[in-house]
Amino acid sequence: MIRGFCAYGLEFKDSNGFIHDWCTLILALELAYETSIHYSTGKTPAMLEKGWNPRLPYDTLKKDLVEIHPIESSFK
């Protein structure tokens, strides 16, 4: 995943002509990696490390999302 992300060198143009520095996009890569379910464990690295998954931008679009702290939900 990282090899493909950094293969463009330090700067590259996307399909819209914008120039990006891959170092500024590394946080997006980290979020994608941390929230991807891995085949060997069946869980995300964030779940294994922190015990909860970070909220993604898509999650804010869900209208039925209930705000419960990860620790609180484990006490049920």
N, CA, C and O of each residue as an XYZ file, in Angstrom:
304
protein
N       0.827     -1.180      0.000
C       0.000      0.000      0.000
C       0.878      1.254      0.000
O       0.633      2.183     -0.769
N       1.877      1.280      0.842
C       2.737      2.460      0.927
C       3.582      2.597     -0.328
O       3.808      3.712     -0.799
N       4.052      1.485     -0.879
C       4.865      1.535     -2.087
C       4.111      2.207     -3.230
O       4.670      3.042     -3.940
N       2.856      1.845     -3.406
C       2.048      2.466     -4.449
C       1.772      3.929     -4.170
O       1.672      4.737     -5.093
N       1.652      4.262     -2.920
C       1.364      5.634     -2.516
C       2.562      6.546     -2.761
O       2.398      7.698     -3.161
N       3.758      6.033     -2.523
C       4.971      6.845     -2.638
C       5.660      6.695     -3.990
O       6.687      7.333     -4.220
N       5.135      5.883     -4.878
C       5.792      5.588     -6.148
C       5.915      6.802     -7.055
O       6.735      6.806     -7.973
N       5.119      7.820     -6.813
C       5.144      8.990     -7.682
C       6.317      9.916     -7.391
O       6.520     10.874     -8.137
N       7.082      9.679     -6.365
C       8.137     10.596     -5.976
C       7.595     11.593     -4.967
O       6.532     11.383     -4.382
N       8.320     12.665     -4.770
C       7.901     13.633     -3.763
C       6.685     14.432     -4.183
O       5.866     14.796     -3.340
N       6.551     14.714     -5.477
C       5.394     15.466     -5.950
C       4.796     14.768     -7.163
O       5.525     14.218     -7.989
N       3.484     14.789     -7.270
C       2.818     14.207     -8.431
C       1.538     14.964     -8.711
O       0.984     15.619     -7.828
N       1.071     14.870     -9.951
C      -0.183     15.508    -10.343
C      -1.276     14.458    -10.378
O      -1.072     13.359    -10.895
N      -2.430     14.789     -9.831
C      -3.559     13.868     -9.910
C      -4.308     14.091    -11.219
O      -3.874     14.884    -12.055
N      -5.413     13.405    -11.400
C      -6.160     13.470    -12.661
C      -6.754     14.850    -12.924
O      -7.080     15.174    -14.066
N      -6.898     15.665    -11.883
C      -7.432     17.019    -12.050
C      -6.344     18.067    -12.231
O      -6.643     19.254    -12.361
N      -5.084     17.641    -12.242
C      -3.980     18.566    -12.446
C      -3.430     19.192    -11.184
O      -2.551     20.051    -11.258
N      -3.927     18.783    -10.019
C      -3.417     19.328     -8.766
C      -2.105     18.648     -8.402
O      -1.964     17.435     -8.561
N      -1.153     19.424     -7.917
C       0.137     18.875     -7.506
C       0.065     18.554     -6.016
O      -0.345     19.384     -5.206
N       0.473     17.331     -5.671
C       0.449     16.881     -4.280
C       1.852     16.492     -3.836
O       2.652     15.989     -4.626
N       2.131     16.724     -2.596
C       3.340     16.246     -1.948
C       2.907     15.033     -1.123
O       2.064     15.173     -0.237
N       3.455     13.859     -1.386
C       2.945     12.643     -0.748
C       3.086     12.691      0.770
O       2.348     12.008      1.479
N       4.020     13.487      1.273
C       4.186     13.594      2.729
C       2.954     14.201      3.392
O       2.645     13.878      4.539
N       2.247     15.080      2.679
C       1.048     15.686      3.256
C      -0.137     14.738      3.213
O      -1.123     14.938      3.923
N      -0.047     13.709      2.384
C      -1.148     12.762      2.257
C      -0.955     11.512      3.112
O      -1.806     10.623      3.107
N       0.152     11.436      3.844
C       0.459     10.226      4.608
C      -0.555      9.979      5.723
O      -0.790      8.826      6.084
N      -1.161     11.030      6.276
C      -2.171     10.834      7.320
C      -3.412     10.140      6.771
O      -4.026      9.323      7.458
N      -3.780     10.464      5.534
C      -4.912      9.782      4.909
C      -4.582      8.314      4.674
O      -5.446      7.450      4.827
N      -3.341      8.029      4.305
C      -2.912      6.645      4.124
C      -2.953      5.899      5.452
O      -3.389      4.749      5.504
N      -2.505      6.542      6.518
C      -2.531      5.904      7.837
C      -3.958      5.579      8.267
O      -4.217      4.497      8.794
N      -4.878      6.504      8.047
C      -6.274      6.267      8.402
C      -6.846      5.106      7.589
O      -7.567      4.265      8.125
N      -6.524      5.064      6.308
C      -7.007      3.970      5.463
C      -6.465      2.629      5.949
O      -7.197      1.640      5.987
N      -5.196      2.593      6.316
C      -4.591      1.353      6.799
C      -5.175      0.942      8.147
O      -5.497     -0.228      8.354
N      -5.311      1.892      9.057
C      -5.803      1.605     10.409
C      -7.252      1.129     10.427
O      -7.656      0.432     11.358
N      -8.035      1.489      9.420
C      -9.452      1.126      9.410
C      -9.776      0.024      8.410
O     -10.947     -0.268      8.169
N      -8.745     -0.594      7.823
C      -8.957     -1.705      6.891
C      -8.929     -3.024      7.652
O      -8.033     -3.261      8.461
N      -9.901     -3.870      7.395
C      -9.939     -5.184      8.044
C      -8.875     -6.072      7.409
O      -8.832     -6.228      6.189
N      -8.026     -6.647      8.237
C      -6.944     -7.486      7.745
C      -7.369     -8.951      7.741
O      -8.061     -9.420      8.644
N      -6.942     -9.646      6.716
C      -7.344    -11.030      6.498
C      -6.892    -11.938      7.640
O      -7.656    -12.794      8.086
N      -5.671    -11.762      8.112
C      -5.125    -12.689      9.110
C      -5.795    -12.575     10.477
O      -5.904    -13.573     11.190
N      -6.246    -11.379     10.855
C      -6.855    -11.191     12.174
C      -8.367    -11.046     12.123
O      -9.054    -11.321     13.107
N      -8.889    -10.614     10.977
C     -10.325    -10.364     10.860
C     -10.749     -9.076     11.544
O     -11.942     -8.803     11.681
N      -9.775     -8.284     11.973
C     -10.045     -7.017     12.658
C      -9.171     -5.923     12.061
O      -8.234     -6.193     11.310
N      -9.497     -4.684     12.410
C      -8.678     -3.564     11.962
C      -7.520     -3.360     12.932
O      -7.647     -3.701     14.108
N      -6.389     -2.810     12.474
C      -5.292     -2.513     13.392
C      -5.706     -1.554     14.508
O      -5.222     -1.672     15.634
N      -6.592     -0.613     14.208
C      -7.054      0.315     15.245
C      -7.803     -0.428     16.342
O      -7.639     -0.118     17.522
N      -8.619     -1.401     15.969
C      -9.370     -2.176     16.958
C      -8.418     -2.994     17.829
O      -8.624     -3.104     19.037
N      -7.391     -3.562     17.231
C      -6.439     -4.361     17.997
C      -5.576     -3.496     18.913
O      -5.241     -3.905     20.025
N      -5.222     -2.310     18.449
C      -4.343     -1.442     19.229
C      -5.094     -0.631     20.277
O      -4.661     -0.543     21.426
N      -6.231     -0.032     19.880
C      -6.940      0.898     20.759
C      -8.211      0.329     21.359
O      -8.686      0.811     22.388
N      -8.763     -0.694     20.723
C     -10.016     -1.259     21.199
C     -11.236     -0.621     20.571
O     -12.360     -0.967     20.934
N     -11.049      0.302     19.639
C     -12.150      0.956     18.934
C     -11.647      1.451     17.583
O     -10.448      1.646     17.384
N     -12.581      1.649     16.661
C     -12.251      2.161     15.335
C     -12.533      3.656     15.277
O     -13.555      4.111     15.790
N     -11.641      4.425     14.658
C     -11.914      5.852     14.522
C     -13.103      6.097     13.600
O     -13.379      5.310     12.694
N     -13.798      7.197     13.845
C     -14.926      7.547     12.982
C     -14.397      8.077     11.661
O     -13.471      8.887     11.626
N     -14.986      7.616     10.597
C     -14.621      8.057      9.259
C     -15.572      9.148      8.806
O     -16.663      9.282      9.361
N     -15.182      9.934      7.807
C     -16.095     10.973      7.310
C     -17.453     10.416      6.899
O     -18.471     11.089      7.058
N     -17.479      9.201      6.377
C     -18.742      8.579      5.986
C     -19.656      8.375      7.191
O     -20.878      8.462      7.070
N     -19.070      8.106      8.338
C     -19.868      7.860      9.543
C     -20.687      9.074      9.958
O     -21.750      8.923     10.561
N     -20.212     10.269      9.646
C     -20.959     11.470     10.014
C     -22.202     11.651      9.162
O     -23.096     12.414      9.525
N     -22.268     10.956      8.031
C     -23.435     11.053      7.159
C     -24.575     10.155      7.615
O     -25.716     10.330      7.186
N     -24.274      9.201      8.476
C     -25.303      8.291      8.965
C     -26.208      9.027      9.946
O     -25.727      9.607     10.920
N     -27.487      9.005      9.701
C     -28.435      9.714     10.562
C     -28.771      8.932     11.826
O     -29.127      9.522     12.845
N     -28.659      7.607     11.764
C     -29.062      6.782     12.903
C     -27.884      6.444     13.826
O     -27.996      5.551     14.666
N     -26.767      7.144     13.678
C     -25.593      6.885     14.495
C     -25.808      7.420     15.907
O     -26.114      8.598     16.092
N     -25.649      6.562     16.887
C     -25.827      6.947     18.286
C     -24.445      7.170     18.883
O     -23.537      6.361     18.692
N     -24.297      8.271     19.606
C     -23.016      8.598     20.229
C     -22.844      7.802     21.523
O     -23.455      8.131     22.540
N     -22.025      6.771     21.489
C     -21.701      5.985     22.677
C     -20.184      5.854     22.723
O     -19.557      5.456     21.742
N     -19.606      6.188     23.854
C     -18.164      6.049     24.016
C     -17.812      4.563     23.943
O     -18.555      3.732     24.465
N     -16.686      4.214     23.299
C     -16.328      2.797     23.162
C     -16.254      2.046     24.487
O     -16.648      0.881     24.550
N     -15.766      2.673     25.526
C     -15.671      2.014     26.833
C     -17.060      1.765     27.402
O     -17.315      0.711     27.986
N     -17.953      2.725     27.236
C     -19.310      2.589     27.763
C     -20.037      1.406     27.137
O     -20.756      0.680     27.825
N     -19.852      1.212     25.845
C     -20.558      0.117     25.177
C     -20.043     -1.250     25.622
O     -20.758     -2.243     25.482
N     -18.816     -1.327     26.156
C     -18.276     -2.613     26.600
C     -18.809     -3.033     27.966
O     -18.607     -4.180     28.363
N     -19.485     -2.145     28.700
C     -20.017     -2.474     30.017
C     -21.408     -3.085     29.977
O     -21.955     -3.427     31.025
N     -21.993     -3.229     28.794
C     -23.347     -3.782     28.700
C     -23.351     -5.267     28.923
O     -24.409     -5.894     28.879
